[in-house]
Amino acid sequence: MPEEFKPGCARPTGGPAGEKPLQKEIPSETRPKETSAMIKVGRKAPDFSAPAFFNGKFVNINLSEYLGKWVVLCFYPGDFTFV
Amino acid sequence: MSIDSVFVHKMWNDHELSKMVAGGVPFPMLSDAGGKVGTIYGIYDEEAGVETRGRFIIDPDGIVQGFEVLTPPVGRNVSESLRQIQAFQLVRNSKGTEATPSGWKPGKMTLKPGIDLVGKVWEVWKTEMAFD
């Protein structure tokens, strides 16, 4: 029987089940850099392009289109989450 | 911006958010599948596969003036974000000649940093002013 779960504020997600797949040990020099340094205040915001839903249409938005305007960029865990 | 697709954004806007805000969400709902943008902004939680509550204020030159990041269960304070934007705008318009002390909000006094103010902030700014 599938087990019922209580939805919380994080987006419900899954992953590989059972035995963990063997992971190849990557020598540290060649390991990709962990998330590059956190954003710094007073520095340029990294530009990006992303699809969006806006005014009833699907559009592509580049952050650089907003140069000359104040921008509030908000991230959140997921649509239909509670907070 | 979240990792949801634009299709899910549309459904959320049309079926729930438009019932909270007349006319629906007035700004672009961005999709970041895989958290690629969230990763460069340092707020993507790889383990949970979602973005945390990161909020960035970016000025007209594309410079990050401030950010705040919260874990998922705690919501943000929109008034505080607006207050910060008003403060950054005031500083920008003054070309850096004015600064907004702790607790500043529109209408409250600003500080004019300079040699005459060194050691004299206590005369013009009182701790009660840090609070509403």
Backbone of each chain as ProteinMPNN parsed JSONL, in Angstrom:
{"seq_chain_A": "MPEEFKPGCARPTGGPAGEKPLQKEIPSETRPKETSAMIKVGRKAPDFSAPAFFNGKFVNINLSEYLGKWVVLCFYPGDFTFV", "coords_chain_A": {"N_chain_A": [[0.848, -1.208, 0.0], [0.577, 2.182, -0.849], [2.191, 4.653, 1.071], [0.672, 7.186, 2.92], [1.472, 10.666, 2.851], [2.082, 13.677, 4.74], [1.647, 16.797, 3.37], [4.177, 19.256, 3.464], [5.969, 22.368, 3.885], [8.005, 22.256, 2.094], [8.642, 21.298, -1.282], [7.143, 18.292, -2.142], [9.186, 15.518, -2.833], [11.021, 12.929, -4.581], [13.402, 10.211, -5.04], [16.233, 8.117, -5.932], [15.602, 4.728, -5.013], [16.256, 2.015, -2.688], [19.366, 0.177, -2.855], [22.253, 2.209, -2.639], [23.583, 3.692, -5.538], [26.782, 2.813, -6.862], [29.31, 5.123, -6.322], [31.594, 6.813, -8.246], [34.795, 7.652, -7.202], [35.885, 10.857, -7.364], [38.842, 12.507, -8.113], [39.899, 15.208, -6.042], [40.934, 17.464, -7.328], [39.836, 17.503, -9.854], [37.211, 17.659, -9.356], [34.107, 19.211, -9.838], [33.719, 22.634, -9.023], [32.181, 23.367, -5.956], [29.028, 24.953, -5.381], [29.588, 28.041, -6.626], [30.988, 30.994, -5.155], [28.781, 32.74, -2.948], [26.398, 35.23, -3.846], [27.438, 38.641, -3.841], [26.869, 41.671, -2.095], [26.771, 44.857, -3.675], [27.973, 44.023, -5.93], [27.72, 43.006, -9.398], [24.605, 41.632, -10.403], [24.222, 38.31, -11.451], [23.496, 37.786, -14.837], [20.628, 36.303, -16.428], [18.578, 34.098, -18.389], [15.233, 33.205, -18.616], [12.277, 31.181, -18.923], [8.926, 32.423, -18.594], [5.696, 32.908, -17.046], [3.524, 35.428, -17.829], [1.261, 38.021, -17.721], [-0.757, 36.427, -18.914], [0.622, 35.149, -20.91], [3.24, 33.05, -22.302], [6.563, 33.835, -21.955], [10.005, 34.762, -22.694], [12.41, 35.873, -20.426], [15.015, 38.118, -19.856], [17.289, 39.039, -17.376], [18.828, 41.271, -17.863], [17.235, 42.894, -19.414], [15.997, 44.521, -17.679], [17.627, 46.522, -16.858], [18.085, 49.788, -15.647], [15.852, 49.829, -14.186], [14.456, 49.221, -10.915], [14.747, 46.049, -9.426], [13.123, 43.318, -7.907], [14.05, 40.222, -7.144], [12.71, 37.185, -6.555], [12.938, 34.045, -5.071], [11.328, 30.903, -4.509], [10.125, 27.916, -2.82], [8.138, 26.351, -4.207], [5.317, 26.194, -6.485], [1.989, 26.167, -5.271], [2.785, 25.487, -2.739], [2.513, 26.217, 0.784], [3.237, 28.607, 2.139]], "CA_chain_A": [[0.0, 0.0, 0.0], [1.347, 3.428, -0.792], [2.098, 5.318, 2.365], [0.214, 8.573, 2.796], [2.358, 11.617, 3.525], [1.499, 14.991, 5.013], [2.411, 17.814, 2.649], [4.759, 20.332, 4.273], [6.262, 23.592, 3.143], [8.941, 21.979, 1.016], [7.96, 20.604, -2.362], [7.364, 16.858, -1.986], [10.076, 15.029, -3.883], [11.495, 11.567, -4.411], [14.793, 9.985, -5.422], [16.496, 6.695, -6.144], [15.3, 3.895, -3.851], [17.058, 0.807, -2.572], [20.794, 0.337, -2.64], [22.853, 3.405, -3.233], [24.434, 3.364, -6.672], [28.204, 3.025, -6.594], [29.756, 6.423, -6.811], [33.024, 6.847, -8.57], [35.522, 8.676, -6.442], [36.512, 11.808, -8.292], [39.914, 13.213, -7.421], [39.394, 16.526, -5.673], [41.346, 18.545, -8.242], [38.978, 17.566, -11.037], [35.818, 17.763, -8.925], [33.599, 20.55, -10.155], [33.644, 23.543, -7.868], [30.895, 23.443, -5.268], [28.361, 26.224, -5.683], [30.535, 29.152, -6.6], [30.746, 31.948, -4.077], [27.477, 33.389, -2.795], [26.265, 36.593, -4.36], [27.949, 39.676, -2.929], [26.227, 42.974, -2.28], [27.675, 45.821, -4.305], [28.49, 43.433, -7.175], [26.739, 42.783, -10.442], [23.738, 40.462, -10.325], [24.448, 37.485, -12.638], [22.39, 37.838, -15.805], [20.082, 34.991, -16.772], [17.417, 34.072, -19.262], [14.347, 32.171, -18.088], [10.89, 31.267, -19.388], [8.038, 32.948, -17.558], [4.287, 33.145, -17.326], [3.365, 36.845, -17.533], [0.125, 38.637, -18.417], [-1.488, 35.453, -19.716], [1.431, 34.621, -22.018], [4.549, 32.481, -21.984], [7.586, 34.715, -22.532], [11.363, 34.6, -22.169], [12.825, 37.094, -19.739], [16.424, 38.267, -19.493], [17.429, 40.031, -16.304], [19.435, 42.487, -18.41], [16.188, 43.769, -19.967], [15.489, 45.373, -16.605], [18.588, 47.574, -16.517], [17.371, 51.063, -15.607], [14.724, 49.688, -13.251], [14.708, 48.46, -9.685], [14.229, 44.685, -9.57], [13.106, 42.404, -6.766], [14.089, 38.848, -7.651], [12.302, 36.312, -5.448], [12.895, 32.595, -5.267], [10.488, 30.235, -3.508], [10.264, 26.466, -3.005], [7.33, 25.718, -5.237], [3.914, 26.558, -6.65], [1.02, 25.439, -4.442], [3.214, 25.276, -1.347], [1.537, 26.942, 1.597], [3.641, 29.9, 2.711]], "C_chain_A": [[0.877, 1.249, 0.0], [1.121, 4.11, 0.546], [1.681, 6.769, 2.159], [1.238, 9.491, 3.454], [1.654, 12.944, 3.698], [2.289, 16.029, 4.246], [2.906, 18.903, 3.583], [5.075, 21.524, 3.412], [7.319, 23.397, 2.071], [8.175, 21.21, -0.046], [8.212, 19.117, -2.191], [8.2, 16.332, -3.146], [10.513, 13.599, -3.596], [12.949, 11.434, -4.799], [15.004, 8.516, -5.618], [16.203, 5.906, -4.877], [16.236, 2.692, -3.821], [18.524, 1.113, -2.383], [21.329, 1.585, -3.319], [23.71, 3.008, -4.42], [25.891, 3.651, -6.323], [28.63, 4.375, -7.151], [31.25, 6.368, -7.072], [33.675, 7.959, -7.776], [36.205, 9.6, -7.455], [37.644, 12.516, -7.539], [39.548, 14.684, -7.214], [39.787, 17.629, -6.659], [40.371, 18.683, -9.415], [37.512, 17.721, -10.673], [35.292, 19.156, -9.269], [33.454, 21.376, -8.892], [32.249, 23.495, -7.275], [30.338, 24.835, -5.541], [29.327, 27.395, -5.514], [30.063, 30.199, -5.603], [29.356, 32.581, -4.125], [27.543, 34.787, -3.398], [26.813, 37.591, -3.341], [27.198, 40.977, -3.176], [27.259, 43.938, -2.843], [28.293, 45.292, -5.588], [27.348, 43.187, -8.143], [25.888, 41.525, -10.183], [23.972, 39.621, -11.582], [23.236, 37.539, -13.571], [21.882, 36.422, -16.059], [18.934, 35.182, -17.744], [16.53, 32.963, -18.724], [12.952, 32.331, -18.684], [9.999, 31.727, -18.245], [6.599, 32.928, -18.025], [4.011, 34.577, -16.903], [2.23, 37.401, -18.383], [-0.584, 37.667, -19.355], [-0.704, 34.863, -20.872], [2.683, 33.942, -21.479], [5.601, 33.315, -22.698], [8.96, 34.331, -21.99], [11.815, 35.928, -21.606], [14.329, 37.04, -19.512], [16.507, 39.313, -18.391], [17.935, 41.353, -16.872], [18.424, 43.43, -19.064], [15.718, 44.79, -18.937], [16.505, 46.413, -16.139], [17.86, 48.91, -16.612], [16.166, 51.022, -14.679], [15.198, 48.995, -11.979], [14.05, 47.095, -9.839], [14.227, 43.987, -8.215], [13.012, 41.003, -7.348], [13.828, 37.906, -6.482], [12.312, 34.855, -5.865], [11.992, 32.005, -4.187], [10.452, 28.744, -3.829], [9.357, 25.874, -4.085], [5.92, 26.256, -5.292], [3.062, 25.649, -5.777], [1.589, 25.011, -3.098], [2.455, 26.316, -0.529], [1.927, 28.358, 1.984], [3.72, 30.977, 1.643]], "O_chain_A": [[1.823, 1.342, 0.782], [0.01, 4.136, 1.075], [2.255, 7.486, 1.34], [1.81, 9.147, 4.488], [0.761, 13.304, 2.93], [3.498, 16.142, 4.447], [2.144, 19.416, 4.402], [4.514, 21.68, 2.327], [7.514, 24.271, 1.227], [7.18, 20.549, 0.25], [9.367, 18.7, -2.101], [7.947, 16.665, -4.304], [10.379, 13.123, -2.468], [13.663, 12.434, -4.881], [14.064, 7.732, -5.489], [16.52, 6.362, -3.779], [16.918, 2.393, -4.801], [18.896, 2.15, -1.834], [20.913, 1.955, -4.417], [24.497, 2.068, -4.316], [26.199, 4.595, -5.595], [28.344, 4.714, -8.299], [32.043, 5.938, -6.235], [33.154, 9.072, -7.696], [36.997, 9.159, -8.287], [37.428, 13.06, -6.456], [38.966, 15.321, -8.091], [39.064, 18.614, -6.811], [40.106, 19.78, -9.906], [36.662, 17.892, -11.547], [35.961, 20.159, -9.016], [33.108, 20.861, -7.828], [31.254, 23.572, -7.995], [31.07, 25.763, -5.883], [29.807, 27.687, -4.419], [28.883, 30.267, -5.261], [28.835, 32.909, -5.191], [28.596, 35.423, -3.447], [26.667, 37.405, -2.132], [26.925, 41.341, -4.319], [28.449, 43.855, -2.538], [29.04, 46.0, -6.263], [26.177, 43.162, -7.765], [26.414, 40.484, -9.788], [23.927, 40.164, -12.686], [22.097, 37.358, -13.139], [22.631, 35.455, -15.919], [18.396, 36.278, -17.897], [17.026, 31.882, -18.405], [12.491, 33.447, -18.923], [10.278, 31.457, -17.077], [6.311, 32.931, -19.222], [4.233, 34.927, -15.744], [2.234, 37.27, -19.608], [-0.967, 38.039, -20.464], [-1.263, 34.166, -21.719], [3.128, 34.213, -20.364], [5.537, 33.484, -23.915], [9.069, 33.661, -20.963], [11.631, 36.977, -22.223], [14.855, 36.035, -19.033], [15.86, 40.358, -18.472], [17.526, 42.425, -16.425], [18.704, 44.614, -19.252], [15.112, 45.802, -19.288], [16.278, 47.106, -15.147], [17.102, 49.139, -17.554], [15.536, 52.047, -14.417], [16.202, 48.283, -11.973], [12.924, 46.997, -10.328], [15.204, 44.055, -7.468], [12.012, 40.644, -7.969], [14.616, 37.834, -5.539], [11.753, 34.489, -6.899], [11.901, 32.543, -3.083], [10.714, 28.344, -4.963], [9.781, 24.974, -4.81], [5.381, 26.719, -4.287], [3.398, 24.482, -5.577], [0.947, 24.246, -2.379], [1.82, 27.204, -1.098], [1.063, 29.22, 2.142], [4.045, 32.125, 1.946]]}, "seq_chain_B": "MSIDSVFVHKMWNDHELSKMVAGGVPFPMLSDAGGKVGTIYGIYDEEAGVETRGRFIIDPDGIVQGFEVLTPPVGRNVSESLRQIQAFQLVRNSKGTEATPSGWKPGKMTLKPGIDLVGKVWEVWKTEMAFD", "coords_chain_B": {"N_chain_B": [[10.503, 33.21, -8.87], [10.754, 29.773, -9.419], [11.324, 26.197, -9.363], [9.315, 25.158, -10.781], [7.427, 24.462, -13.804], [6.466, 26.721, -16.505], [3.899, 26.071, -17.148], [2.771, 25.031, -14.839], [2.993, 27.332, -13.308], [1.107, 28.905, -14.625], [-1.267, 27.513, -14.05], [-1.305, 27.739, -11.261], [-1.48, 30.492, -10.938], [-3.899, 31.02, -12.318], [-5.797, 29.476, -10.967], [-5.508, 29.783, -8.205], [-3.878, 32.028, -7.194], [-4.975, 34.229, -8.509], [-7.295, 34.465, -7.18], [-6.551, 35.599, -4.877], [-5.282, 37.956, -5.539], [-6.62, 40.437, -7.407], [-6.926, 40.059, -10.864], [-4.66, 38.578, -11.033], [-1.165, 37.52, -10.788], [0.952, 40.29, -10.997], [3.504, 40.427, -12.058], [6.321, 38.871, -13.809], [6.246, 35.328, -13.603], [8.777, 33.335, -13.055], [10.495, 30.5, -14.424], [12.671, 27.982, -13.335], [13.898, 25.416, -14.139], [15.649, 22.667, -12.843], [17.134, 24.295, -11.286], [19.161, 26.041, -12.142], [19.557, 28.827, -12.304], [19.04, 29.495, -9.678], [21.189, 28.216, -8.5], [23.436, 29.759, -9.283], [22.816, 32.001, -7.912], [23.103, 31.107, -5.405], [21.114, 29.98, -3.783], [19.857, 27.62, -4.262], [18.687, 24.554, -3.134], [20.183, 21.71, -3.318], [19.798, 19.13, -2.329], [17.088, 18.989, -1.531], [16.029, 19.704, -3.887], [14.828, 22.11, -4.513], [14.294, 25.73, -4.641], [15.372, 27.91, -2.065], [13.924, 30.483, 0.071], [14.965, 33.018, -1.334], [15.662, 36.475, -1.665], [16.366, 39.157, -3.697], [17.521, 42.443, -4.056], [17.91, 44.47, -6.737], [19.618, 47.062, -8.297], [19.12, 49.91, -10.62], [21.461, 49.804, -12.151], [22.033, 47.18, -12.27], [23.221, 46.149, -10.049], [23.581, 44.194, -7.131], [21.983, 45.168, -4.298], [21.029, 44.248, -1.902], [20.211, 41.257, -0.066], [18.176, 38.513, 1.119], [17.709, 35.438, 2.709], [15.582, 32.788, 3.427], [14.557, 29.78, 5.129], [12.199, 27.285, 3.891], [9.673, 27.186, 5.612], [9.097, 29.738, 6.662], [7.64, 32.771, 5.896], [8.141, 35.814, 3.946], [8.649, 39.382, 4.709], [6.975, 41.714, 3.178], [6.671, 44.471, 3.483], [9.063, 45.195, 4.676], [10.876, 44.664, 2.638], [10.041, 46.625, 0.814], [10.589, 48.916, 2.305], [13.374, 48.768, 2.401], [14.001, 49.097, -0.313], [13.076, 51.721, -0.694], [14.877, 53.025, 0.961], [17.331, 52.458, -0.316], [16.853, 53.776, -2.696], [16.664, 56.423, -1.842], [19.287, 56.862, -0.928], [20.644, 56.511, -3.318], [19.56, 58.614, -4.897], [20.56, 60.739, -3.486], [23.1, 60.705, -4.234], [24.873, 59.353, -2.634], [25.386, 61.082, -0.521], [23.757, 60.985, 1.619], [22.734, 58.819, 4.299], [20.839, 56.045, 5.583], [19.906, 55.562, 8.803], [19.679, 52.851, 11.281], [16.438, 51.489, 11.542], [15.314, 53.398, 9.963], [12.669, 54.863, 8.091], [10.529, 56.076, 5.421], [10.243, 59.563, 5.847], [11.487, 59.67, 8.27], [14.506, 60.948, 9.84], [17.616, 61.306, 8.037], [21.121, 60.481, 7.867], [24.01, 62.538, 7.372], [26.841, 61.618, 6.36], [30.132, 62.617, 7.278], [33.008, 64.622, 8.104], [32.216, 66.212, 10.246], [30.359, 64.716, 11.555], [31.549, 62.69, 12.873], [31.761, 60.8, 15.748], [29.579, 62.119, 16.718], [27.138, 61.095, 16.278], [25.493, 60.212, 18.301], [24.323, 62.507, 19.209], [22.444, 63.247, 17.332], [21.006, 60.995, 16.658], [18.878, 58.763, 18.236], [18.502, 55.796, 20.254], [15.844, 54.929, 20.416], [14.922, 55.505, 17.948], [15.501, 53.401, 16.364], [13.409, 51.759, 16.392], [9.955, 51.163, 15.458]], "CA_chain_B": [[11.144, 32.145, -9.622], [10.833, 28.486, -8.742], [11.709, 25.15, -10.309], [8.111, 24.725, -11.501], [7.35, 24.856, -15.212], [5.547, 27.835, -16.756], [2.535, 25.527, -17.195], [2.302, 24.984, -13.445], [2.808, 28.735, -12.914], [-0.173, 29.36, -15.173], [-2.344, 26.89, -13.276], [-1.326, 28.311, -9.901], [-1.995, 31.858, -11.065], [-5.298, 31.05, -12.758], [-6.722, 28.783, -10.071], [-5.409, 30.161, -6.793], [-3.367, 33.371, -6.899], [-5.89, 35.25, -9.03], [-8.366, 34.622, -6.184], [-5.985, 36.421, -3.794], [-4.942, 39.255, -6.12], [-7.47, 40.65, -8.58], [-6.173, 40.161, -12.106], [-3.535, 37.644, -11.007], [0.169, 38.018, -10.444], [1.252, 41.379, -11.933], [4.902, 40.391, -12.498], [6.619, 37.572, -14.43], [6.508, 34.148, -12.771], [9.886, 32.726, -13.791], [10.707, 29.07, -14.232], [14.096, 27.658, -13.251], [14.019, 23.954, -14.082], [16.996, 22.219, -12.521], [17.756, 25.215, -10.325], [20.424, 26.574, -12.663], [19.694, 30.224, -11.892], [19.133, 29.456, -8.21], [22.538, 27.805, -8.11], [24.392, 30.873, -9.376], [22.462, 32.959, -6.858], [23.482, 30.503, -4.116], [19.961, 29.687, -2.925], [19.249, 26.345, -4.662], [18.956, 23.455, -2.213], [20.333, 20.56, -4.208], [19.267, 17.921, -1.703], [15.625, 19.02, -1.587], [15.639, 19.957, -5.275], [14.009, 23.331, -4.615], [14.943, 26.981, -4.269], [14.97, 28.447, -0.767], [13.294, 31.795, -0.098], [15.958, 34.077, -1.541], [15.091, 37.712, -2.222], [17.482, 40.02, -4.07], [17.173, 43.78, -4.542], [18.887, 44.793, -7.775], [19.393, 48.47, -8.638], [19.025, 50.131, -12.075], [22.719, 49.454, -12.811], [22.216, 45.732, -12.219], [24.041, 45.82, -8.883], [22.834, 43.65, -5.993], [22.106, 46.047, -3.131], [20.747, 43.511, -0.673], [19.479, 40.0, -0.222], [17.734, 37.831, 2.33], [17.368, 34.052, 2.372], [14.908, 32.094, 4.52], [14.179, 28.397, 4.85], [10.827, 27.278, 3.368], [8.427, 27.39, 6.37], [8.86, 31.103, 7.127], [7.393, 33.711, 4.804], [8.878, 37.08, 3.981], [7.931, 40.585, 5.079], [6.999, 42.556, 1.981], [6.877, 45.869, 3.887], [10.492, 45.404, 4.931], [11.539, 44.76, 1.335], [9.724, 47.938, 0.25], [11.344, 49.905, 3.081], [14.774, 48.728, 1.961], [14.097, 49.698, -1.649], [12.947, 53.169, -0.507], [16.135, 53.51, 1.536], [18.361, 52.417, -1.372], [16.537, 54.828, -3.674], [17.029, 57.707, -1.24], [20.751, 56.955, -0.937], [21.063, 56.68, -4.713], [19.196, 59.958, -5.338], [21.412, 61.719, -2.806], [24.438, 60.414, -4.75], [25.724, 58.874, -1.554], [25.649, 62.079, 0.522], [22.922, 60.676, 2.778], [22.651, 57.414, 4.686], [19.647, 55.83, 6.398], [20.296, 54.811, 10.003], [18.841, 51.736, 11.708], [15.047, 51.84, 11.819], [14.815, 54.452, 9.071], [11.615, 54.644, 7.09], [10.258, 57.373, 4.81], [9.8, 60.582, 6.791], [12.443, 59.761, 9.375], [15.739, 61.664, 9.483], [18.746, 60.558, 7.49], [22.416, 60.99, 8.347], [24.888, 63.035, 6.31], [28.181, 61.253, 6.814], [31.163, 63.603, 6.982], [33.942, 64.795, 9.217], [31.547, 66.832, 11.387], [29.462, 63.762, 12.218], [32.35, 61.677, 13.567], [31.597, 60.858, 17.206], [28.444, 62.985, 17.069], [25.871, 60.456, 15.899], [24.651, 60.123, 19.503], [23.596, 63.769, 19.41], [21.33, 63.396, 16.391], [20.244, 59.755, 16.492], [18.632, 58.113, 19.528], [18.214, 54.367, 20.052], [14.393, 54.712, 20.183], [14.64, 55.684, 16.523], [15.706, 52.123, 15.683], [12.144, 51.016, 16.428], [8.814, 51.863, 14.848]], "C_chain_B": [[11.16, 30.877, -8.789], [11.176, 27.44, -9.799], [10.493, 24.622, -11.088], [8.135, 25.194, -12.956], [6.395, 26.034, -15.363], [4.09, 27.341, -16.826], [1.946, 25.478, -15.783], [2.088, 26.409, -12.921], [1.448, 29.238, -13.375], [-1.339, 28.798, -14.356], [-2.456, 27.507, -11.886], [-1.904, 29.723, -9.935], [-3.497, 31.832, -11.34], [-6.254, 30.486, -11.71], [-6.606, 29.168, -8.615], [-5.012, 31.621, -6.602], [-4.302, 34.47, -7.393], [-7.099, 35.424, -8.105], [-7.876, 35.435, -4.995], [-5.743, 37.839, -4.288], [-5.774, 39.417, -7.395], [-6.602, 40.811, -9.826], [-4.951, 39.246, -12.147], [-2.218, 38.317, -10.703], [0.607, 39.075, -11.463], [2.698, 41.392, -12.442], [5.204, 39.01, -13.078], [6.872, 36.475, -13.392], [7.531, 33.311, -13.541], [10.062, 31.259, -13.437], [12.205, 28.753, -14.299], [14.271, 26.154, -13.092], [15.463, 23.557, -13.811], [17.739, 23.166, -11.597], [19.031, 25.874, -10.809], [20.64, 28.029, -12.234], [19.858, 30.303, -10.369], [20.522, 29.078, -7.734], [23.508, 28.974, -8.201], [24.064, 31.969, -8.354], [22.675, 32.363, -5.458], [22.321, 30.103, -3.227], [19.281, 28.36, -3.294], [19.666, 25.253, -3.686], [18.965, 22.164, -3.026], [19.678, 19.308, -3.638], [17.747, 17.862, -1.81], [15.142, 19.251, -3.013], [14.752, 21.169, -5.448], [14.851, 24.563, -4.293], [14.481, 27.351, -2.854], [14.426, 29.856, -0.995], [14.325, 32.906, -0.171], [15.288, 35.293, -2.154], [16.22, 38.706, -2.438], [16.944, 41.363, -4.552], [18.295, 44.213, -5.485], [18.614, 46.214, -8.265], [19.403, 48.681, -10.157], [20.331, 49.877, -12.84], [22.975, 47.951, -12.805], [23.079, 45.279, -11.055], [23.14, 45.285, -7.761], [23.044, 44.563, -4.792], [21.816, 45.305, -1.837], [20.099, 42.19, -0.994], [19.142, 39.411, 1.126], [17.356, 36.424, 1.909], [16.763, 33.38, 3.591], [14.644, 30.647, 4.126], [12.667, 28.357, 4.549], [9.686, 27.608, 4.332], [8.125, 28.827, 6.791], [8.758, 32.067, 5.944], [8.112, 35.029, 5.019], [8.011, 38.223, 4.478], [8.047, 41.582, 3.929], [7.263, 44.018, 2.354], [8.355, 46.158, 4.124], [11.26, 45.482, 3.613], [11.297, 46.135, 0.722], [10.496, 49.032, 0.974], [12.805, 49.947, 2.622], [14.938, 49.368, 0.585], [14.002, 51.22, -1.529], [14.244, 53.754, 0.052], [17.236, 53.524, 0.47], [18.114, 53.51, -2.416], [16.926, 56.193, -3.13], [18.551, 57.903, -1.302], [21.255, 57.227, -2.355], [20.768, 58.104, -5.197], [20.067, 61.024, -4.693], [22.857, 61.602, -3.289], [25.406, 60.059, -3.61], [26.014, 59.902, -0.471], [24.805, 61.814, 1.767], [22.926, 59.179, 3.033], [21.435, 57.259, 5.585], [20.021, 54.992, 7.612], [19.312, 53.689, 10.318], [17.426, 52.229, 12.008], [14.491, 52.918, 10.91], [13.621, 53.969, 8.266], [11.261, 56.017, 6.545], [9.689, 58.358, 5.837], [10.749, 60.741, 7.956], [13.738, 60.413, 8.899], [16.808, 60.733, 8.914], [20.015, 61.127, 8.12], [23.213, 61.481, 7.149], [26.326, 62.787, 6.749], [29.208, 62.297, 6.384], [31.983, 63.828, 8.23], [33.249, 65.365, 10.457], [30.674, 65.862, 12.176], [30.237, 62.721, 13.031], [32.196, 61.853, 15.078], [30.392, 61.65, 17.658], [27.1, 62.351, 16.723], [24.931, 60.411, 17.104], [23.842, 61.396, 19.724], [22.353, 63.854, 18.528], [20.455, 62.155, 16.279], [20.126, 59.051, 17.838], [18.187, 56.67, 19.293], [16.725, 54.096, 19.83], [14.079, 54.767, 18.696], [14.872, 54.399, 15.729], [14.398, 51.349, 15.573], [11.023, 51.841, 15.809], [8.117, 52.752, 15.862]], "O_chain_B": [[11.528, 30.892, -7.614], [11.302, 27.758, -10.982], [10.629, 23.749, -11.945], [8.777, 26.189, -13.293], [5.606, 26.318, -14.462], [3.161, 28.113, -16.587], [0.789, 25.834, -15.561], [1.134, 26.671, -12.189], [0.729, 29.904, -12.631], [-2.277, 29.52, -14.017], [-3.555, 27.764, -11.395], [-2.706, 30.103, -9.083], [-4.27, 32.529, -10.683], [-7.384, 30.956, -11.576], [-7.529, 28.905, -7.845], [-5.717, 32.373, -5.93], [-4.41, 35.524, -6.766], [-7.84, 36.4, -8.222], [-8.68, 35.91, -4.193], [-5.965, 38.807, -3.561], [-5.647, 38.634, -8.336], [-5.659, 41.602, -9.838], [-4.281, 39.149, -13.175], [-2.155, 39.509, -10.404], [0.634, 38.799, -12.663], [3.072, 42.296, -13.191], [4.434, 38.073, -12.867], [7.616, 36.672, -12.432], [7.204, 32.668, -14.539], [9.813, 30.835, -12.309], [12.908, 29.201, -15.205], [14.73, 25.674, -12.055], [16.385, 24.047, -14.462], [18.855, 22.87, -11.17], [19.892, 26.232, -10.005], [21.744, 28.419, -11.853], [20.681, 31.056, -9.847], [20.984, 29.553, -6.696], [24.321, 29.171, -7.298], [24.929, 32.761, -7.982], [22.454, 33.036, -4.451], [22.513, 29.902, -2.028], [18.253, 28.008, -2.714], [20.855, 25.052, -3.44], [17.922, 21.609, -3.371], [19.078, 18.522, -4.371], [17.181, 16.819, -2.137], [13.971, 19.02, -3.315], [14.002, 21.256, -6.421], [15.954, 24.466, -3.755], [13.325, 27.125, -2.498], [14.46, 30.365, -2.115], [14.537, 33.642, 0.793], [14.452, 35.169, -3.049], [16.94, 39.061, -1.504], [16.019, 41.412, -5.363], [19.458, 44.311, -5.095], [17.477, 46.531, -8.615], [19.664, 47.74, -10.906], [20.303, 49.748, -14.064], [24.016, 47.496, -13.281], [23.608, 44.167, -11.061], [22.081, 45.845, -7.479], [24.171, 44.713, -4.32], [22.309, 45.696, -0.779], [19.508, 42.016, -2.06], [19.741, 39.759, 2.144], [16.744, 36.237, 0.857], [17.355, 33.397, 4.67], [14.523, 30.325, 2.944], [11.94, 29.284, 4.907], [8.755, 28.287, 3.897], [7.012, 29.114, 7.234], [9.661, 32.161, 5.112], [8.618, 35.323, 6.102], [6.802, 38.072, 4.651], [9.088, 42.21, 3.738], [7.981, 44.724, 1.647], [8.839, 47.245, 3.807], [12.192, 46.277, 3.484], [12.215, 46.748, 0.177], [11.001, 49.963, 0.346], [13.392, 51.019, 2.474], [15.901, 50.095, 0.345], [14.757, 51.938, -2.185], [14.657, 54.846, -0.338], [17.988, 54.494, 0.366], [19.057, 54.093, -2.951], [17.455, 57.029, -3.862], [19.036, 58.97, -1.68], [22.151, 58.043, -2.574], [21.615, 58.732, -5.832], [20.291, 62.086, -5.274], [23.735, 62.318, -2.807], [26.584, 60.418, -3.63], [26.815, 59.629, 0.423], [25.09, 62.344, 2.841], [23.098, 58.375, 2.117], [21.033, 58.202, 6.268], [20.412, 53.834, 7.467], [18.251, 53.588, 9.703], [17.244, 53.262, 12.652], [13.336, 53.319, 11.053], [13.57, 52.822, 7.822], [11.645, 57.028, 7.133], [8.776, 58.029, 6.593], [10.822, 61.808, 8.566], [14.031, 60.428, 7.704], [16.89, 59.554, 9.259], [19.971, 62.138, 8.821], [23.116, 60.928, 6.054], [26.946, 63.619, 7.413], [29.16, 62.8, 5.261], [31.681, 63.282, 9.291], [33.633, 65.052, 11.584], [30.293, 66.138, 13.314], [29.64, 61.958, 13.791], [32.469, 62.926, 15.618], [30.193, 61.84, 18.858], [26.053, 62.985, 16.857], [23.718, 60.554, 16.954], [22.789, 61.359, 20.359], [21.344, 64.447, 18.911], [19.302, 62.24, 15.858], [21.127, 58.775, 18.5], [17.575, 56.356, 18.272], [16.37, 53.143, 19.136], [13.11, 54.168, 18.23], [14.489, 54.309, 14.563], [14.278, 50.415, 14.781], [11.135, 53.058, 15.659], [7.137, 53.418, 15.528]]}, "name": "protein", "num_of_chains": 2, "seq": "MPEEFKPGCARPTGGPAGEKPLQKEIPSETRPKETSAMIKVGRKAPDFSAPAFFNGKFVNINLSEYLGKWVVLCFYPGDFTFVMSIDSVFVHKMWNDHELSKMVAGGVPFPMLSDAGGKVGTIYGIYDEEAGVETRGRFIIDPDGIVQGFEVLTPPVGRNVSESLRQIQAFQLVRNSKGTEATPSGWKPGKMTLKPGIDLVGKVWEVWKTEMAFD"}
